[in-house]
Amino acid sequence: MPKKLSTTNKWGRWLAIIQCLPRGGRKITTERLVTMLGEQGMQVSLRTVQRDLAELVSHVPIESDDAKESGWRWKKDSAWLVSPEADASQAVAWAMLEQLAGGLLPPNIQRSIAPFFKAASKGMTKREQAWMEKVRVVPNGFSLLPPKISPKVHDLVCEALYEGKQLEFDYKREGETPKYYREVNPLGLVQVDRQLILVATHAESGNEPRQFLLQRFVDLRMLEQAANKPPGFSLDDYIALGGFGFSSGKTKQVELHVAHWLGVKLQETPLSSDQKIDENADGSWIVTATVSDCQAFDWWVMSMGENILRLE
């Protein structure tokens, strides 16, 4: 258990207060700060925290609003005390996070770490900048441009997932008029190729997860009701069972006779953890594995064409 900070340790108390202050436009009351410090083992009075904040405002970029119930927060676009400029390796990590996972971050977190993203470009030496020019993620095969998603839709979907709230929305499939969905329970946000997909249940689906493409939302509202998660649901299990490959939820045993080059490739990147592979005298390979019973696997087989000599 970490050592509790001393109530009389002013610098430790200041650091704890700074760590509690929110970013992204949100605020926190002085009373809430007292409670949060108490949860860390620091029993301090409201007056003490008020004095600390009055002193801190002269040294770090924080501010209080003018509301009747005063709230404190970091100033917009303010730099963090632990700046990526002080550590080039951290700057590289933040820059790569922005490239690879920006679309999957809740909007409040995106706003709160935006100063880090901004500072990352300034915190890298020429060596780190050169590294960023030497690493890329390339899609497997031909890739379409990403669809246009309304910023409001993206933000509300992420916020509902983050807050654990229900949604209601109008959703338009190709060639259809928009359909109204109520009491939607967000379960996960998944990026497939260049598309963002909401996995959710709704009033008509019971506990059966459904998928919604974010670019097809016509209108969207977050509700106050808490989202309901189906018993035992796991997003990882849903994906593993082929949730994005039109799966039956079952597995199947397959035996493939494949060309030499494909056998070598499957040695490096197996079909499954229980895959077994043997080479024939003619240079072809026999591969046995347990795979998901889904169309994604069938499409992969068809894409291999004559390189799969036989499938059982």
N, C-alpha and C positions, 0 to 999 in steps of 0.2 A: 504494500500500500504506500503511495507517495506521501512524503512528509508534508504535513499541513503548514501553510504559510502563517507566520506569526502576525497577529493583529497589529502589533507595533512596528512591523517591518514596512515602512512607508513605500519603499521601492517595490517590494514584492506585491503590496496592495495595489500600487499604481499599475503594475504589469497585469495583474489579474483583472482590473477594471478595463484596461485597454483591450484585453482579449475578449471581454464580454460585449463590447460595443459593436453593433451591427453595421453593415454596409448596405448599399443598394437602395437608399431612400428610407429604409425602415428606421424606427427609433426604439429606444428602451428607456423606461422611466427609472428615476433614481431608486424608487422603492423596489423595482425588479432587480436592479443591480445589487442592492443590499441582500436580497434573497439569494441571488446567484453566488455572491461571495460567501454567504452562510453555508451553501451547499458544498463549497470548497474548504470548509472548516475555518472560515474567517468571520467571526462574529463582530461586526462593526455597526455603529449607529448610522442612522440616516444623515445626521449632521456631518459626520466624518466623511462620508462619501461625497456629500455636497461640497465640502471644502476641497477634497481631492480633485474633483472635476473642475472646480474654479481655478485651481493651480495648473492642472493638466492642459487646459485650453490654451495656455500661453506657450506650451512646449510641443504639442502634437496637434495635427490637423483634425480636431474634433469640434463639434458644434452642438448647441442646444437650440431647439425651435422656440417659437414664441407662443406655443399653445398653453392653455390653462394648466393642463397636465404635462409639465415639461418633460421632454424626451431628449435623449442624447444619441449621437451617431457619428460615424466618420464623415468628413466632408466629401462631397462628390469628387471623384477622380483623384482623391488624395493617395499619396504613395504609402505603402506599408512600412512599418518600422523595420521589419526584416525584409530588405529590398533585394530583388533579384540582381540588382546592379552590384551588390556586394559579393555575389557568387555566380560566376559565369555558368557553372554546371547547372545551377537551379534555373537560370535564364533559358538554357537549352530545353530543360524539361518542361517549362511553362510554354515555350513556343511550340513544342511538339504536341502538348495537350491541346492547345488552341486549334492546331491543324487537324488532329485526329478525333477529338471528342467534343468539339465545341457545340455541335447540334444536339448532343445528348445531355447537356448540363441544364438543370433548372434555371429559369431566367434570373431568379434572385441571386443564385451562385455565380452566374455569368457576370452580372453587374458587380458583385462584390469582388471578383478577382480580375475584372477588367483592367485595373491599374497594374496588376502583375503582368498581364499580357502586353500592355503598352510598354512597361518598363523592360520586359524581356528583350525586346529588340535593341534596347540601349545598353543592356547589361552584358552583352556577349563581346568577347574579343574577336579579332579577325579569325582566330583558329576555330572558335565556336560557330561563327558565321559561315565559314567554309564547310564545317560539318553539316550544317543545316542545308547546304546546297548539294550535299552528297547522299542524302537519304530521302527515299520516296516510298509511298505505298501505291502499288499499281493494281488495278482491278483484274480479276481473272477473266480475260477475254474482253470482247467489245462491251463498252459501257455507255449508256445513254447519259445525257446531261441530267442533273437533279431537277425534280419538279419544283415549281414555285409554290412555297407554303406561306400563308399569311403569318406575319410575325405575331399577331394576336392569337391565332390558333396555336402556334408553337408554344407561346408563353403560357397560355391557359392550360394546355395539355400537360406541360411540365409542372406547372404549379399545382394542378389537381393531383398528380402523382406524388409530388413532394409533400403536399398537405394531407393526402389521404382522403380527398373529397370526391363526391360524385359529379358527373357532368350531364348535361343535356345538349343536344345539337341536332342540326339538320345536315344530312349527309347525302351527297349526290353521286351515284354510280353512273358510269358511262351509259348514255342513252336513256336514263331514267329521270323522273322528277325527284326532287329532294325528298327524303324520308325523315321523319322526326323520330329521334331516339331519346327515351327518357330513362332516368335512373341508371345511368351508365357508370359502371364501377371500373375505373382504370387499374390495370394490373401490371402493365409494363410498356416501355417504349423500346422498340427494336429497330436498328438500322439494317436494312437488307439492300445490298448494292448501294444505290444512291437515294433510296426512299426511306422515310421514317414512318413506322407503323405502330399504331396504338393497339395493344392487346387489352381487351376489356370484356366484361359481361354486361348485359343490360336486362331490362325488365322482361323482355320476351325470350331471352336466351337461357334463363335459369342460371345454372353454374357452368354452362358451356362457353369457353372463351371465344370471342370473335375478333377479327382484325379489321382495322380502319386505317386507310391511307390518309395522312394528314392533309395532303393537297386537295382532298375531296370534301373537306368540311366547308359548308356554306355559312353556318352560323354556330356559335358555341358559347355556352354559359357554364360557369362553375357554380355548383350548389353548395349549400351549407351542410347537407347530410354527409355523414362519413361513408366512404366507399366500403363495400362488403367484398371480402376476399373469399373465394370458394375454399372449403376445407381441404387442406393438404396441397393447395396449388403452389407450384414452384415454376417460375419462369424458365429456369434452366432445364427442368424436366420437360416442360412444354416444347422447348426448342429441340432438346435431344430426341424426343419422340416424333420429330418431323413436323412440328407445328407450322413451319414455313416451307414445307416441301409437300403439302397436301397428303399428309400421312394418315394411315389408318390407325395409328397408335400402336402398331404391332411391329415385330421384327421378323426377319426371314433368313434362313440359311441359303447361301448361294455358292455355286462352284463355277468359276470362270476359267476358260482356257484362253489365254491372251498372248499377243505377240511379244517378242523378246523385249522390245523397248518399254512396253507398258508394264511388263513384269518387273523390270528394273525400277521403274517409277513407283510402283506399288510397294516395293521393298523400302523405298525412302519415305513414302507417304501412304501408309496402309489404309485399307477400307475400314478397318475396325481394330479394336484392341486384341481380338482373338484370331486375327487373320493368320492363316498358314499358307505358305507358298513354296512350291517345288518346281524345279526346272526339268523339262522333258529333254529327251535326247536330240530332238530337232530344233532346240533353242527356244521353243515356246514355254509358257509357264502355266501351272495349274494353281489357281488361287481359291481358297475357301475362306468364308467370313460370314459373320452375322451382321446384317445391315438393317436399317430402318425400311419398313415396307411403305415406301413413299414414291411419288412421281419424280421427285428430284433425283433419286437413284436411277429410275428408269430413263430419265432424260440423259443422265451421265452415260449410261450404257449405250444409248443410241448415238450420242455424240462421238463415241469411240469408233463407231462404224466397224470396218473389217478388222480392226485391231483386237476385237473380242471375237475369237474363233467359235466359241460355244458357250452358252450360259445354261446352267441347270439350277 
